[in-house]
């Protein structure tokens, strides 16, 4: 599954175009490698996403093409969340 599609389906990022913009800015790492929007992800991959001053580390547990809103959080596990000082 493409990275931008996963971010939208999991509701970590609301729109796929926004997920693409964030990836193109180099703010998403997949297994510690800078990822583009079209990067293929798999179960077990670790994502690090920078949201402004917050760095979120998650592990992908499941991949699905569509999920209901209340099931979206079952696709991943939050491993670490930290605030970045600048």
Secondary structure in CASP SS format (residue, H / E / C, confidence):
PFRMAT SS
TARGET T0000
AUTHOR 0000-0000-0000
METHOD secondary structure of the structure
MODEL  1
X C 1.00
X E 1.00
X H 1.00
X H 1.00
X H 1.00
X H 1.00
X H 1.00
X H 1.00
X H 1.00
X C 1.00
X C 1.00
X C 1.00
X C 1.00
X C 1.00
X C 1.00
X H 1.00
X H 1.00
X H 1.00
X H 1.00
X H 1.00
X H 1.00
X H 1.00
X H 1.00
X H 1.00
X C 1.00
X C 1.00
X C 1.00
X E 1.00
X E 1.00
X E 1.00
X C 1.00
X C 1.00
X E 1.00
X E 1.00
X C 1.00
X C 1.00
X C 1.00
X C 1.00
X C 1.00
X E 1.00
X C 1.00
X C 1.00
X C 1.00
X C 1.00
X C 1.00
X E 1.00
X E 1.00
X E 1.00
X E 1.00
X E 1.00
X E 1.00
X C 1.00
X C 1.00
X E 1.00
X E 1.00
X E 1.00
X E 1.00
X E 1.00
X E 1.00
X E 1.00
X C 1.00
X C 1.00
X C 1.00
X C 1.00
X C 1.00
X C 1.00
X C 1.00
X C 1.00
X H 1.00
X H 1.00
X H 1.00
X H 1.00
X H 1.00
X H 1.00
X H 1.00
X E 1.00
X E 1.00
X E 1.00
X E 1.00
X E 1.00
X E 1.00
X E 1.00
X E 1.00
X C 1.00
X C 1.00
X C 1.00
END
